[in-house]
Amino acid sequence: LANALVRIDLNERANVCDMSVQLETKPEYLKQHYTKEDLTFLYAQYEAFFNEMGSFLSFMMPSVKGLMIQFDDKNLDFITPQGVQINNGVLHLDQSWINDAKGLTLPHAPLRVTAMASS
């Protein structure tokens, strides 16, 4: 939806068919402080992608249930000023928390922000 980069790396035999997709937030959205609007925007982008890509195969597509914020330090355990817990370098924010959030302050910019999906 936003001029995505597609990278195809084939390591399997030609007769094996499998595809997985990893969606990540653009680098300019990786920051230490997020406003409510930032979080809502990121969530809406992932939700729009899953809805748009699902179209006639929507029964096979997962739905977005929140955001997962990952840090490069896999041992990072931290409680943000907003009271949410980073465990082993990962912070899970469900949709209801995002809806009620006033913002989010992290110890430092994350490595990536992805969607938490459910099938």
N, CA, C and O of each residue as an XYZ file, in Angstrom:
476
protein
N       0.809     -1.201      0.000
C       0.000      0.000      0.000
C       0.850      1.262      0.000
O       0.371      2.337     -0.359
N       2.123      1.132      0.405
C       2.980      2.311      0.509
C       4.307      2.064     -0.202
O       5.373      2.274      0.376
N       4.239      1.617     -1.460
C       5.445      1.357     -2.244
C       6.397      0.419     -1.517
O       7.557      0.756     -1.282
N       5.909     -0.733     -1.171
C       6.681     -1.712     -0.406
C       7.849     -2.252     -1.213
O       7.806     -2.292     -2.442
N       8.875     -2.659     -0.517
C      10.024     -3.329     -1.108
C       9.780     -4.831     -1.008
O       9.483     -5.344      0.071
N       9.903     -5.525     -2.117
C       9.722     -6.977     -2.130
C      11.070     -7.615     -2.416
O      11.715     -7.315     -3.421
N      11.484     -8.499     -1.518
C      12.756     -9.195     -1.668
C      12.456    -10.688     -1.715
O      11.838    -11.228     -0.797
N      12.889    -11.353     -2.771
C      12.654    -12.790     -2.918
C      14.001    -13.498     -2.851
O      14.915    -13.200     -3.620
N      14.105    -14.436     -1.922
C      15.333    -15.188     -1.730
C      14.965    -16.667     -1.756
O      14.341    -17.164     -0.819
N      15.337    -17.366     -2.805
C      14.975    -18.774     -2.963
C      16.140    -19.665     -2.565
O      17.181    -19.676     -3.222
N      15.957    -20.406     -1.493
C      16.961    -21.357     -1.049
C      16.481    -22.795     -1.203
O      17.272    -23.732     -1.089
N      15.197    -22.969     -1.459
C      14.629    -24.303     -1.572
C      14.653    -24.784     -3.020
O      14.934    -24.029     -3.951
N      14.351    -26.053     -3.168
C      14.218    -26.627     -4.506
C      13.082    -25.927     -5.247
O      12.168    -25.385     -4.625
N      13.144    -25.943     -6.548
C      12.159    -25.261     -7.384
C      10.751    -25.825     -7.220
O       9.781    -25.111     -7.476
N      10.606    -27.084     -6.801
C       9.278    -27.677     -6.689
C       8.643    -27.476     -5.313
O       7.574    -28.025     -5.047
N       9.279    -26.702     -4.438
C       8.733    -26.416     -3.109
C       8.121    -25.029     -3.144
O       8.769    -24.058     -3.536
N       6.875    -24.948     -2.733
C       6.178    -23.664     -2.784
C       5.751    -23.252     -1.378
O       4.978    -23.951     -0.722
N       6.257    -22.127     -0.932
C       5.898    -21.589      0.377
C       6.214    -20.108      0.349
O       7.172    -19.685     -0.299
N       5.411    -19.313      1.052
C       5.683    -17.894      1.096
C       5.318    -17.364      2.470
O       4.276    -17.715      3.022
N       6.162    -16.534      3.008
C       5.835    -15.850      4.246
C       6.115    -14.373      4.043
O       6.950    -13.997      3.220
N       5.423    -13.549      4.787
C       5.549    -12.104      4.652
C       5.904    -11.525      6.012
O       5.263    -11.852      7.012
N       6.913    -10.671      6.060
C       7.290     -9.966      7.282
C       7.082     -8.485      7.009
O       7.788     -7.895      6.192
N       6.126     -7.890      7.682
C       5.866     -6.459      7.548
C       6.523     -5.741      8.713
O       6.372     -6.143      9.867
N       7.248     -4.687      8.409
C       7.902     -3.900      9.452
C       7.641     -2.430      9.199
O       7.428     -2.005      8.064
N       7.661     -1.669     10.266
C       7.487     -0.236     10.181
C       8.714      0.408      9.549
O       9.838     -0.047      9.763
N       8.501      1.460      8.774
C       9.607      2.197      8.164
C      10.522      2.765      9.251
O      10.066      3.063     10.355
N      11.811      2.913      8.939
C      12.773      3.412      9.940
C      12.386      4.748     10.575
O      12.688      4.978     11.746
N      11.731      5.624      9.833
C      11.374      6.923     10.412
C      10.325      6.822     11.522
O      10.104      7.788     12.252
N       9.681      5.667     11.653
C       8.716      5.459     12.736
C       9.309      4.694     13.917
O       8.586      4.309     14.836
N      10.603      4.476     13.895
C      11.287      3.811     15.005
C      11.877      4.895     15.894
O      12.927      5.456     15.581
N      11.208      5.188     16.996
C      11.641      6.289     17.850
C      11.362      5.981     19.312
O      10.697      4.996     19.635
N      11.862      6.809     20.168
C      11.733      6.576     21.605
C      10.388      7.035     22.160
O       9.880      6.433     23.106
N       9.808      8.075     21.598
C       8.542      8.624     22.096
C       7.472      8.547     21.010
O       7.678      8.993     19.882
N       6.335      7.974     21.373
C       5.199      7.867     20.460
C       4.000      8.591     21.061
O       3.708      8.447     22.248
N       3.313      9.367     20.235
C       2.061      9.976     20.662
C       0.941      8.968     20.439
O       1.147      7.941     19.793
N      -0.217      9.252     20.962
C      -1.390      8.407     20.707
C      -1.640      8.330     19.206
O      -1.970      7.271     18.674
N      -1.479      9.466     18.531
C      -1.707      9.515     17.084
C      -0.717      8.623     16.342
O      -1.091      7.954     15.378
N       0.540      8.606     16.779
C       1.544      7.722     16.161
C       1.126      6.260     16.282
O       1.150      5.515     15.302
N       0.746      5.862     17.482
C       0.368      4.463     17.728
C      -0.880      4.087     16.933
O      -0.953      3.001     16.358
N      -1.851      4.982     16.905
C      -3.082      4.736     16.159
C      -2.786      4.628     14.668
O      -3.347      3.774     13.980
N      -1.904      5.494     14.166
C      -1.523      5.467     12.761
C      -0.857      4.136     12.395
O      -1.223      3.508     11.402
N       0.124      3.711     13.201
C       0.812      2.450     12.918
C      -0.162      1.274     12.927
O      -0.133      0.422     12.039
N      -1.017      1.241     13.938
C      -2.009      0.169     14.020
C      -2.910      0.182     12.777
O      -3.174     -0.864     12.185
N      -3.375      1.364     12.390
C      -4.278      1.485     11.237
C      -3.594      1.051      9.942
O      -4.244      0.478      9.067
N      -2.302      1.313      9.806
C      -1.570      0.897      8.609
C      -1.534     -0.624      8.486
O      -1.767     -1.173      7.409
N      -1.240     -1.297      9.594
C      -1.230     -2.764      9.561
C      -2.628     -3.312      9.322
O      -2.800     -4.259      8.555
N      -3.608     -2.736      9.959
C      -4.992     -3.184      9.782
C      -5.422     -3.007      8.325
O      -6.059     -3.895      7.757
N      -5.083     -1.877      7.721
C      -5.430     -1.629      6.319
C      -4.756     -2.643      5.402
O      -5.373     -3.137      4.458
N      -3.486     -2.957      5.680
C      -2.787     -3.930      4.850
C      -3.478     -5.290      4.902
O      -3.767     -5.887      3.865
N      -3.739     -5.775      6.115
C      -4.360     -7.095      6.241
C      -5.754     -7.115      5.620
O      -6.145     -8.112      5.012
N      -6.498     -6.037      5.764
C      -7.834     -5.973      5.160
C      -7.752     -5.936      3.638
O      -8.505     -6.631      2.956
N      -6.837     -5.126      3.106
C      -6.686     -4.983      1.660
C      -6.148     -6.266      1.028
O      -6.639     -6.694     -0.017
N      -5.153     -6.874      1.649
C      -4.550     -8.069      1.080
C      -5.461     -9.282      1.200
O      -5.358    -10.219      0.409
N      -6.339     -9.267      2.171
C      -7.238    -10.402      2.363
C      -8.238    -10.554      1.236
O      -8.452    -11.661      0.742
N      -8.851     -9.465      0.825
C      -9.905     -9.416     -0.190
C     -10.660    -10.746     -0.273
O     -11.337    -11.123      0.684
N     -10.558    -11.456     -1.387
C     -11.332    -12.683     -1.535
C     -10.772    -13.843     -0.708
O     -11.450    -14.858     -0.547
N      -9.549    -13.714     -0.180
C      -8.973    -14.752      0.669
C      -9.014    -14.349      2.138
O      -8.222    -14.846      2.939
N      -9.918    -13.465      2.493
C      -9.951    -12.921      3.851
C     -10.099    -14.004      4.920
O      -9.635    -13.829      6.047
N     -10.732    -15.105      4.579
C     -10.885    -16.185      5.555
C      -9.539    -16.806      5.928
O      -9.429    -17.466      6.961
N      -8.516    -16.599      5.097
C      -7.188    -17.152      5.370
C      -6.267    -16.142      6.053
O      -5.219    -16.511      6.582
N      -6.656    -14.883      6.039
C      -5.794    -13.824      6.568
C      -6.037    -13.630      8.056
O      -7.179    -13.676      8.512
N      -4.971    -13.414      8.812
C      -5.157    -13.099     10.233
C      -5.677    -11.674     10.375
O      -5.641    -10.892      9.425
N      -6.152    -11.351     11.551
C      -6.559     -9.977     11.821
C      -5.561     -9.359     12.791
O      -4.915    -10.060     13.569
N      -5.447     -8.056     12.735
C      -4.512     -7.342     13.592
C      -5.150     -7.159     14.960
O      -6.281     -6.684     15.063
N      -4.427     -7.534     16.009
C      -4.953     -7.371     17.363
C      -4.103     -6.427     18.203
O      -4.413     -6.187     19.370
N      -3.027     -5.889     17.618
C      -2.178     -4.967     18.349
C      -0.850     -4.762     17.647
O      -0.680     -5.126     16.484
N       0.091     -4.169     18.378
C       1.429     -3.921     17.863
C       2.458     -4.656     18.718
O       2.302     -4.775     19.933
N       3.503     -5.142     18.071
C       4.607     -5.770     18.775
C       5.845     -4.929     18.498
O       6.242     -4.743     17.348
N       6.448     -4.426     19.567
C       7.631     -3.580     19.460
C       8.822     -4.399     19.934
O       8.859     -4.860     21.074
N       9.799     -4.576     19.044
C      10.956     -5.420     19.339
C      12.217     -4.567     19.434
O      12.409     -3.628     18.663
N      13.067     -4.912     20.392
C      14.324     -4.210     20.622
C      15.493     -5.112     20.252
O      15.361     -6.335     20.263
N      16.634     -4.515     19.924
C      17.795     -5.320     19.559
C      18.369     -6.080     20.746
O      19.022     -7.106     20.556
N      18.142     -5.604     21.963
C      18.604     -6.287     23.174
C      17.552     -7.310     23.603
O      16.515     -6.950     24.161
N      17.829     -8.579     23.339
C      16.873     -9.654     23.657
C      16.713     -9.869     25.161
O      15.806    -10.586     25.584
N      17.573     -9.264     25.968
C      17.482     -9.402     27.422
C      16.842     -8.190     28.092
O      16.808     -8.108     29.319
N      16.337     -7.254     27.298
C      15.761     -6.035     27.856
C      14.453     -6.320     28.585
O      13.496     -6.819     27.992
N      14.422     -6.005     29.851
C      13.206     -6.046     30.667
C      13.048     -4.652     31.247
O      13.958     -4.139     31.898
N      11.889     -4.034     31.013
C      11.714     -2.634     31.394
C      10.223     -2.347     31.523
O       9.421     -2.851     30.737
N       9.858     -1.551     32.499
C       8.481     -1.071     32.621
C       8.473      0.383     32.182
O       9.184      1.208     32.756
N       7.681      0.704     31.176
C       7.622      2.071     30.661
C       6.923      2.974     31.678
O       6.239      2.479     32.573
N       7.086      4.283     31.551
C       6.371      5.207     32.431
C       4.843      5.038     32.358
O       4.124      5.435     33.275
N       4.361      4.449     31.266
C       2.925      4.206     31.107
C       2.497      2.870     31.731
O       1.318      2.520     31.697
N       3.441      2.135     32.293
C       3.123      0.909     33.016
C       3.070     -0.357     32.198
O       2.624     -1.388     32.703
N       3.514     -0.321     30.929
C       3.538     -1.550     30.132
C       4.931     -2.168     30.205
O       5.935     -1.460     30.283
N       4.975     -3.493     30.178
C       6.194     -4.253     30.436
C       6.855     -4.732     29.149
O       6.218     -5.369     28.310
N       8.130     -4.420     29.007
C       8.959     -5.005     27.957
C       9.586     -6.252     28.563
O      10.269     -6.169     29.584
N       9.361     -7.404     27.946
C       9.907     -8.677     28.420
C      10.808     -9.272     27.347
O      10.391     -9.454     26.204
N      12.030     -9.570     27.720
C      12.986    -10.193     26.793
C      13.057     -9.444     25.465
O      13.111    -10.056     24.397
N      13.056     -8.115     25.544
C      13.219     -7.293     24.354
C      11.990     -7.123     23.494
O      12.093     -6.649     22.363
N      10.811     -7.503     24.006
C       9.577     -7.401     23.217
C       8.474     -6.758     24.060
O       8.272     -7.112     25.222
N       7.773     -5.816     23.454
C       6.623     -5.164     24.080
C       5.394     -5.442     23.239
O       5.391     -5.166     22.039
N       4.345     -5.985     23.850
C       3.077     -6.239     23.170
C       2.056     -5.201     23.613
O       1.812     -5.021     24.807
N       1.466     -4.523     22.641
C       0.407     -3.546     22.922
C      -0.853     -3.996     22.202
O      -0.899     -3.996     20.972
N      -1.879     -4.380     22.962
C      -3.104     -4.810     22.293
C      -3.940     -3.599     21.890
O      -3.707     -2.479     22.344
N      -4.908     -3.853     21.034
C      -5.710     -2.784     20.459
C      -6.387     -1.927     21.525
O      -6.436     -0.704     21.389
N      -6.897     -2.532     22.561
C      -7.581     -1.758     23.602
C      -6.605     -0.820     24.316
O      -6.976      0.303     24.658
N      -5.362     -1.262     24.548
C      -4.376     -0.384     25.181
C      -4.070      0.797     24.263
O      -3.986      1.938     24.718
N      -3.904      0.519     22.973
C      -3.627      1.584     22.002
C      -4.780      2.586     21.973
O      -4.553      3.795     21.936
N      -6.013      2.087     21.990
C      -7.183      2.971     21.963
C      -7.229      3.887     23.181
O      -7.650      5.039     23.074
N      -6.803      3.389     24.333
C      -6.851      4.162     25.571
C      -5.568      4.943     25.845
O      -5.535      5.769     26.757
N      -4.516      4.697     25.072
C      -3.201      5.283     25.341
C      -3.196      6.795     25.161
O      -3.951      7.355     24.366
N      -2.327      7.429     25.922
C      -2.076      8.855     25.750
C      -0.705      9.067     25.114
O      -0.326     10.200     24.818
N       0.034      7.992     24.906
C       1.369      8.038     24.331
C       2.202      6.909     24.920
O       1.729      6.146     25.762
N       3.439      6.814     24.470
C       4.322      5.752     24.934
C       5.763      6.257     24.916
O       6.216      6.833     23.927
N       6.469      6.035     26.010
C       7.884      6.384     26.103
C       8.676      5.101     26.323
O       8.422      4.350     27.265
N       9.633      4.867     25.443
C      10.462      3.661     25.493
C      11.859      4.027     26.004
O      12.242      5.197     25.970
N      12.624      3.034     26.477
C      13.976      3.336     26.956
C      14.889      3.825     25.828
O      15.821      4.590     26.077
N      14.629      3.391     24.590
C      15.331      3.850     23.390
C      14.543      3.386     22.178
O      13.600      2.607     22.314
N      14.908      3.845     21.021
C      14.191      3.478     19.797
C      14.255      1.965     19.582
O      15.296      1.352     19.818
N      13.158      1.360     19.139
C      13.139     -0.089     18.922
C      13.814     -0.489     17.621
O      14.129      0.349     16.777
N      14.027     -1.785     17.482
C      14.581     -2.367     16.266
C      13.519     -2.422     15.171
O      13.791     -2.124     14.008
N      12.290     -2.812     15.569
C      11.182     -2.911     14.604
C       9.856     -2.837     15.331
O       9.765     -3.109     16.528
N       8.827     -2.462     14.579
C       7.446     -2.497     15.059
C       6.663     -3.309     14.031
O       6.649     -2.976     12.846
N       6.018     -4.369     14.489
C       5.239     -5.228     13.614
C       3.828     -5.376     14.178
O       3.531     -4.914     15.280
N       2.982     -6.019     13.415
C       1.610     -6.267     13.866
C       1.557     -7.523     14.702
O       2.247     -8.501     14.414
N       0.729     -7.498     15.751
C       0.357     -8.732     16.451
C      -0.896     -9.211     15.737
O      -1.889     -8.486     15.660
N      -0.853    -10.401     15.229
C      -1.968    -10.908     14.451
C      -2.572    -12.137     15.092
O      -1.896    -12.890     15.794
N      -3.851    -12.327     14.841
C      -4.531    -13.529     15.287
C      -5.302    -14.107     14.125
O      -5.787    -13.370     13.267
N      -5.418    -15.420     14.090
C      -6.116    -16.050     12.973
C      -7.560    -16.284     13.293
O      -8.300    -16.808     12.460
